[in-house]
Amino acid sequence: MIRFEQVSVTYPDAPAPALVGVDLVVEEGTTCLVTGRTGSGKSTLLQAVVGLVPRATGGHLAGRVTVAGLDTAHVAPRDLADTVGFVGQDPLAGFVTDTVEAELAFGPEQLALSPSVMRVRVEETLDLLGLADLRDRPLRDLSGGQQQRVAIGAALTTRPRVLVLDEPTSSLDPTGAEEVLAALSRLVHDLGITVVVAEHRLERVLQFADQLVVVDGAAVRSGDPDQVLVDSPVAPPVVELGRRLGWRPTPRSVRDARRHAAPLRLAGLRPPEPPAVDGPVVATARGVSVRHGAVLAVDGVDLQLHRGVTTALVGRNGSGKSSLLWALQGSGARSDGTTVVDGVDTGRADPSARRAAVALVPQTPGDLLYLETVEDECAQADAESAAAAGTCRRILDDLLADATSAPIDAGTHPRDLSEGQRLALVLAVQLTASPPVVLLDEPTRGLDYAAKRALGSALRARAAGGAAVLVATHDVEFAATTCDRTVLLAQGEVVADGATAELLCPSPTFAPQVARVMAPAHWLDVDDLVDAVAAERRTPDPAVVP
């Protein structure tokens, strides 16, 4: 169905090709998972499938890419519309109408299908992706995860033979991600559609994959997931655990790992004690409510943030997490309540006072970058925060110290940075004023496991320095390894608040993979479990007499 023949892609002014000599075949009716480090070229590979490279991206494509026998470099994307459907990383950027139902109908309209056929396709897609209750909602009023499901639905209504998705679950809560992936699996098995998915959160997708493609420094490897995972540079926690403990074959699902881990559970290994989550209070929200039109997004929330504590804010899509963050920061809409950070009423403070009190990194960090170079952004941050020259740059270098990417050149345009580098730059800009509270909204979108570990280390260091960190996230693996405390939001209300291990591990929805493998014990981190196993193996059995 999809064939790459010696494909290389080189972008203008790039120091090296994005892809080199790729030979790849994806058979019809296959779920093909594409993964690799952040900035490795996954999006380039996907865009070549749908004909956007080099037509829309620029650069030079050598070799040949065919889909169902059509050469994507010589067939206009509009002529591929009923053959290939594409969903990009930013769903809002791809919308062309105003409401959910209109967006789903747009593709069939462009194919000149009859109204009766369009209606059937729209209704089927609304049911397939659980969007029926949102059909009349404006697209801009939806949560990020809801927008992602609409974007997938808009691609499906043209009934493509190949569906290409770039990070489709990055904005979805665990339940929503399972629903979308189950729907995609039905399309593959029941209709024979070929699905190509690029994803960093392998723990969500790996079990559905028939074929695994790893993009590693412009080189591409492909094959059976069990074989490719043996030395893949990126791997989900359950695979990392299997590698480090020497399990063969390497497990790629919790079920497989639990079979290997049965002796560990019987050994009675004890997880670390949860850290304290009740340090000095630095921020207090009382009775905060946020209303967007007829929708009550946040309903009378009381919340305290503590110095030295990293807190995860979790909940379903549309539960009010982003609205609460913006209300805490002070510039977001609110209909009631107060937020006080280090003595500053953020709802009434001017921008400079809010900047000194709260740092907020939104879901799309690039929205805060508007200058021509990294150097300009850093200098502007120093000036706005009345900080010494070079402060922002030093923070940026510290944030990237644990990452594997090369240092950022000062003359680089912010839009040319990788996802991880762009996030680090925005976070550095926000931290230049040394605010006591740091808020982040879905910061791990587009980040591989190494980049997420680096970010987690930076946030924990910030908390160790006395700040309070609050992270709204659907990434339970990141929350488990980074956050001491977890707050669960549902329908705009706080329904649970406590130590991360106590709240996440028993949950069938939010438990990380290592907790599922070792249940009922409350393990959060692969490193902690591996260390405990190593210590157990070093301890002689007291029943054995030398």
C-alpha positions in Angstrom: 0.0 0.0 0.0 2.8 2.4 0.9 6.3 2.2 -0.6 9.5 4.3 -0.1 12.2 3.7 -2.6 15.6 5.2 -1.7 13.9 8.3 -0.3 16.0 11.2 1.0 14.7 14.6 2.1 16.8 17.7 2.5 15.4 21.1 3.7 16.8 24.5 2.7 19.7 25.6 4.8 19.6 22.4 6.9 23.0 21.2 8.1 22.0 17.6 7.2 19.3 15.7 5.4 16.1 14.9 7.4 15.9 11.4 5.9 18.5 9.4 4.0 18.0 6.5 1.6 14.8 5.2 3.1 13.4 1.9 1.8 10.1 1.0 3.5 7.0 -1.0 2.7 3.8 -0.8 4.6 1.2 -3.5 3.6 -2.5 -2.9 3.3 -4.5 -3.3 6.5 -1.5 -2.7 8.7 -1.2 -0.5 11.8 2.3 1.0 11.4 3.7 2.8 14.4 6.4 5.4 13.6 8.6 6.6 16.5 12.0 8.1 17.3 13.7 10.9 19.2 12.2 14.4 19.2 13.2 16.1 15.9 14.4 12.8 14.3 12.3 13.2 11.1 9.0 11.4 11.9 6.8 14.2 10.7 8.9 14.4 7.5 8.3 10.7 6.9 4.5 11.2 7.4 4.3 14.3 5.3 6.0 12.4 2.4 3.3 9.8 2.5 0.6 12.5 2.1 2.5 14.5 -0.6 3.3 17.6 1.5 7.0 17.0 1.1 8.4 18.9 -0.7 5.3 20.6 -2.1 4.3 22.4 1.1 7.4 22.1 3.2 10.1 23.1 0.6 13.4 21.3 0.3 14.3 18.5 -2.1 13.0 15.0 -2.2 15.0 12.3 -3.9 13.6 8.8 -4.6 10.0 7.8 -4.8 7.0 7.5 -2.5 3.9 5.7 -3.7 0.6 5.2 -2.0 -1.8 2.7 -3.7 0.4 3.1 -6.8 0.2 6.9 -6.8 3.4 8.9 -6.7 2.8 11.4 -4.0 5.4 13.9 -5.4 3.5 14.1 -8.7 -0.1 13.8 -7.6 -1.7 16.9 -6.1 -2.8 16.5 -2.4 -6.4 17.2 -3.5 -6.3 14.2 -5.8 -5.1 12.1 -2.9 -7.9 13.2 -0.6 -10.0 10.0 -1.0 -6.9 7.8 -0.8 -4.9 9.4 2.1 -6.3 11.2 5.2 -3.9 13.2 7.3 -4.2 14.5 10.9 -1.4 16.9 12.0 0.0 17.7 15.4 -2.0 20.9 15.8 -5.6 20.1 15.0 -6.8 23.8 15.3 -4.4 24.9 12.6 -6.1 22.4 10.2 -9.7 23.4 10.8 -11.5 25.2 8.0 -15.0 25.7 9.4 -16.5 26.9 12.7 -18.4 24.0 14.2 -17.9 20.2 14.8 -20.5 19.0 12.4 -19.5 21.4 9.6 -15.9 20.3 9.9 -16.8 16.7 9.6 -18.9 17.5 6.5 -16.2 19.6 4.8 -14.2 16.7 3.3 -17.2 14.9 1.7 -18.5 18.3 0.4 -15.1 18.8 -1.4 -15.5 15.3 -2.9 -18.9 16.4 -4.3 -20.7 13.6 -2.4 -24.5 13.7 -2.2 -26.1 15.2 0.9 -27.6 11.8 2.0 -24.1 10.2 1.8 -22.5 13.1 3.7 -25.2 12.9 6.4 -24.6 9.2 6.9 -20.8 9.6 7.1 -21.0 12.5 9.5 -23.4 10.6 11.8 -21.3 7.4 11.8 -18.1 9.4 12.6 -19.8 11.3 15.4 -20.8 7.9 17.0 -17.4 6.3 16.3 -15.4 9.0 18.1 -17.9 9.9 20.8 -18.6 13.4 19.4 -22.4 13.4 19.1 -22.9 15.7 22.1 -20.4 18.2 20.6 -21.9 18.4 17.1 -23.0 22.0 17.4 -20.1 23.3 19.5 -17.7 25.9 18.1 -14.4 24.3 17.4 -12.4 27.0 19.3 -14.5 26.4 22.4 -13.4 22.7 22.6 -10.6 21.4 24.8 -7.4 20.3 23.1 -8.4 16.7 23.3 -11.8 17.3 21.8 -10.3 19.2 18.9 -8.0 16.2 18.3 -10.9 13.8 18.0 -12.7 16.2 15.6 -9.6 16.4 13.4 -9.4 12.6 13.3 -13.1 12.5 12.5 -12.7 15.0 9.6 -10.1 12.8 8.0 -12.3 9.7 8.4 -15.4 11.1 6.7 -13.6 11.0 3.3 -13.2 7.2 3.8 -9.5 7.1 2.9 -7.7 3.9 2.3 -4.7 5.2 4.3 -5.0 7.2 7.4 -1.8 9.1 8.6 -1.8 10.6 12.1 0.9 12.7 13.7 0.8 12.4 17.6 -3.0 11.6 17.6 -3.2 11.0 21.4 -1.0 13.8 22.6 -3.9 15.9 23.8 -6.2 13.1 24.9 -6.8 11.8 28.4 -6.1 8.1 28.9 -9.7 7.0 28.4 -10.1 9.2 25.3 -6.9 7.9 23.9 -8.0 4.3 24.4 -11.3 5.1 22.6 -9.6 6.6 19.6 -7.0 3.8 19.3 -9.7 1.2 19.6 -11.6 3.0 16.8 -8.5 3.0 14.7 -8.0 -0.7 15.4 -11.6 -1.4 14.2 -10.9 0.5 11.0 -7.8 -1.6 10.4 -9.4 -5.0 11.2 -12.9 -4.5 10.0 -12.4 -2.2 6.9 -8.8 -3.0 6.0 -7.7 0.6 6.2 -3.9 1.2 6.6 -3.1 3.3 9.6 0.3 5.1 10.0 0.8 6.7 13.4 3.7 8.7 14.7 3.6 8.7 18.5 5.9 9.4 21.4 3.7 7.8 24.0 4.4 4.3 23.0 2.8 2.9 26.2 -0.5 3.8 24.6 -0.1 2.6 21.1 2.5 -0.2 21.0 0.0 -3.0 21.7 -1.9 -2.1 18.6 1.1 -2.0 16.2 1.7 -4.6 13.5 4.8 -2.9 12.3 7.3 -0.6 14.1 9.3 2.1 12.2 12.1 3.8 14.2 13.5 7.0 12.7 17.0 7.4 14.2 19.2 10.3 13.0 17.9 10.3 9.4 18.2 6.5 9.2 15.0 4.3 9.3 14.6 0.8 10.6 11.4 -1.2 10.2 10.1 -4.6 11.2 8.1 -6.6 13.7 7.8 -4.6 16.9 9.2 -7.4 19.1 12.4 -7.4 17.1 12.8 -3.7 16.6 12.2 -2.9 20.3 15.3 -4.9 21.3 17.6 -1.9 20.7 15.2 0.9 19.9 16.5 4.3 21.2 13.0 5.0 22.5 10.9 2.5 24.5 7.9 2.7 26.9 8.4 2.0 30.6 7.3 -1.7 30.4 9.9 -2.3 27.7 12.6 -0.5 29.6 11.8 -2.5 32.7 12.0 -5.8 30.7 15.4 -4.7 29.2 16.9 -3.7 32.5 15.8 -6.9 34.3 16.8 -9.2 31.4 13.3 -10.5 30.6 13.1 -12.5 27.3 11.2 -12.0 25.1 11.0 -8.3 25.9 7.4 -7.5 26.9 5.5 -4.8 25.1 2.3 -5.0 27.1 1.4 -4.9 30.8 0.0 -8.4 30.5 3.3 -9.8 29.2 5.3 -7.9 31.9 3.1 -9.2 34.7 3.9 -12.7 33.8 7.6 -12.0 34.0 7.1 -10.0 37.3 5.2 -12.6 39.2 8.3 -13.6 41.3 9.0 -9.9 42.1 5.4 -9.5 43.4 5.8 -12.6 45.6 9.1 -11.3 46.9 7.3 -8.5 48.7 9.5 -5.6 47.4 8.4 -2.4 49.1 8.2 0.9 47.1 9.7 4.1 48.4 7.6 6.1 51.0 5.7 8.9 49.3 7.3 12.4 49.8 5.6 15.1 52.0 3.1 17.2 50.1 2.3 19.8 52.7 5.1 22.4 52.6 4.6 26.1 53.3 1.6 27.5 51.3 2.6 29.9 48.6 -0.6 30.1 46.5 -4.3 29.9 47.5 -7.4 29.7 45.3 -10.8 30.1 46.9 -14.1 29.5 45.2 -12.7 29.9 41.7 -15.3 29.5 39.0 -14.8 30.0 35.3 -17.6 30.1 32.7 -17.2 30.0 28.9 -20.6 31.0 27.6 -23.1 28.4 28.9 -20.3 26.0 29.9 -19.2 26.0 33.6 -15.5 24.9 33.1 -14.4 25.5 36.8 -16.9 25.2 39.6 -15.9 26.8 42.9 -12.5 25.2 43.2 -10.4 25.6 46.4 -6.8 24.8 46.0 -3.5 25.4 47.8 0.0 25.0 46.3 3.0 24.3 48.5 6.6 25.3 48.2 8.9 22.5 47.3 6.1 20.3 46.0 5.4 19.3 42.3 1.7 18.7 41.7 0.0 17.0 38.8 -3.4 18.2 37.7 -5.2 15.4 36.0 -8.7 14.7 34.6 -10.7 14.0 31.5 -10.6 16.3 28.5 -12.9 19.2 29.2 -12.6 18.8 33.0 -11.4 22.4 33.4 -7.6 22.0 33.8 -6.5 24.7 31.4 -9.2 27.1 32.6 -8.1 26.6 36.2 -4.4 27.3 35.3 -5.2 30.5 33.5 -7.4 31.6 36.4 -4.6 30.9 38.8 -2.2 32.9 36.7 -4.7 35.8 36.7 -5.1 36.7 33.1 -7.7 34.0 32.3 -11.4 34.5 32.5 -13.1 33.9 35.8 -16.7 34.4 37.1 -16.0 34.1 40.8 -13.3 33.5 43.4 -9.9 34.8 44.3 -6.3 33.6 43.7 -3.5 34.9 45.8 0.2 34.0 45.1 2.9 35.1 47.5 0.6 37.9 48.7 -0.3 39.0 45.2 -3.9 38.9 44.0 -3.2 37.7 40.5 -6.8 38.4 39.3 -6.2 42.1 40.0 -2.5 42.5 39.5 -0.9 44.2 36.5 1.1 42.1 34.0 4.5 42.8 35.6 3.3 41.8 39.0 1.7 38.6 37.6 5.0 37.8 35.8 6.9 38.1 39.1 4.4 35.8 40.9 3.5 33.1 38.4 5.1 31.5 35.3 2.7 29.9 32.9 3.7 27.7 29.9 0.6 27.1 27.7 -0.2 24.0 25.7 1.4 25.6 22.6 4.5 27.2 24.0 5.4 28.8 20.6 2.5 31.2 21.0 4.6 33.2 23.5 7.6 33.5 21.1 7.5 36.4 18.7 11.0 37.7 18.1 13.5 36.7 15.4 16.2 34.8 17.4 16.7 32.9 20.6 19.1 35.7 21.7 16.4 38.3 21.2 13.8 36.3 23.2 16.3 35.9 26.1 17.3 39.6 26.1 13.6 40.6 26.1 12.9 38.3 29.0 15.8 39.8 31.0 14.5 43.3 30.3 10.9 42.6 31.1 11.8 40.9 34.4 14.5 43.5 35.4 17.0 40.6 35.6 20.7 40.8 35.0 21.8 40.4 31.3 22.3 36.7 30.5 19.9 35.4 33.2 17.4 33.9 30.7 20.2 32.3 28.7 21.7 30.7 31.8 18.3 29.2 32.8 17.9 27.9 29.2 21.3 26.2 29.3 20.5 24.7 32.7 17.1 23.3 31.4 18.9 21.7 28.5 21.8 20.4 30.5 20.2 16.9 31.0 18.9 16.7 27.4 20.8 15.0 24.6 20.3 17.7 22.0 23.1 20.1 21.1 23.2 23.5 22.6 21.0 26.1 21.0 22.7 28.7 18.8 21.8 32.2 19.9 21.0 33.2 16.3 18.4 30.4 15.7 14.9 31.4 14.9 12.5 30.1 17.7 10.3 28.5 15.1 13.3 26.3 13.9 13.7 24.7 17.3 12.6 21.2 18.1 9.6 20.8 20.4 11.7 20.2 23.4 14.0 23.1 22.7 11.0 25.5 22.1 9.5 24.3 25.4 12.7 24.9 27.2 13.0 28.4 25.8 9.5 29.4 26.8 10.0 28.0 30.3 13.3 29.9 30.6 11.6 33.1 29.5 8.9 32.5 32.1 11.3 31.6 34.9 13.6 34.6 34.4 11.6 36.6 36.9 12.1 33.8 39.5 8.4 33.4 40.3 7.4 31.3 43.3 4.8 29.4 41.3 5.3 27.6 38.0 2.3 26.4 35.9 2.6 24.1 32.9 -0.2 23.0 30.6 0.5 19.7 28.8 4.2 20.3 28.6 5.2 16.8 27.3 3.4 17.0 23.9 5.9 16.2 21.2 8.6 15.1 23.7 10.4 11.7 23.7 11.2 9.9 26.8 14.6 11.4 27.3 13.3 14.9 26.8 10.6 14.2 29.3 13.1 13.0 31.9 15.1 16.2 31.4 12.0 18.3 31.9 11.0 16.4 35.0 14.5 16.8 36.4 14.4 20.6 35.8 11.0 20.9 37.4 12.0 18.9 40.5 15.1 21.1 40.8 12.9 24.2 40.7 10.7 22.8 43.4 13.8 21.9 45.5 14.7 25.6 45.2 11.5 26.5 46.9 9.0 27.0 44.1 5.6 25.3 43.8 5.1 23.5 40.5 1.7 22.6 39.0 1.5 20.5 35.8 -1.8 19.9 34.0 -1.2 16.7 32.1 -2.7 13.6 30.5 0.7 12.0 30.6 0.4 9.7 33.6 3.9 8.3 33.1 5.3 11.9 33.4 3.1 12.6 36.4 4.2 9.4 38.1 7.9 10.1 37.9 7.8 13.9 38.3 5.0 14.9 40.7 4.8 14.4 44.5 1.1 15.2 44.7 -1.8 14.7 42.3 -5.1 16.6 42.1 -8.0 15.0 40.1 -10.4 17.4 38.4 -13.8 16.3 37.1 -16.5 18.6 35.7 -14.7 21.6 37.1 -14.5 20.3 40.6 -11.6 18.8 42.7 -12.7 15.2 43.4 -9.4 13.9 44.8 -6.2 15.3 46.2 -3.3 13.4 47.7 0.1 11.8 47.3 0.7 10.7 43.7 1.3 7.0 44.5 -1.8 6.8 46.6 -4.0 8.5 44.0 -2.7 7.1 40.7 -1.6 3.6 41.4 -5.0 2.1 42.4 -6.7 3.9 39.4 -7.6 1.7 36.4 -7.4 4.8 34.3 -4.4 6.8 35.6 -2.1 4.1 36.9 1.4 4.2 35.2 2.7 1.0 33.6 5.0 -0.1 36.4 2.2 0.2 38.9 0.0 -2.0 36.7 2.8 -4.6 36.4 3.5 -4.6 40.2 -0.1 -4.1 41.5 -1.3 -4.1 44.2 2.0 -2.5 45.4 2.2 1.2 44.6 5.3 1.5 42.3 5.7 4.7 40.2 9.2 4.6 38.7 11.1 2.0 36.8 14.3 3.2 38.3 13.1 2.6 41.9 11.9 -0.9 41.0 15.1 -1.8 39.3 17.1 -0.5 42.2 15.0 -2.5 44.7 15.5 -5.7 42.6 19.2 -5.1 42.5 19.3 -4.6 46.3 17.3 -7.8 46.8 19.6 -9.8 44.6 22.6 -8.6 46.6 21.1 -9.6 49.9 21.9 -13.1 50.9 19.1 -15.4 51.8 19.1 -15.8 55.6 17.8 -19.3 55.3 20.9 -20.4 53.5 23.8 -21.3 55.9 27.2 -21.0 54.3 
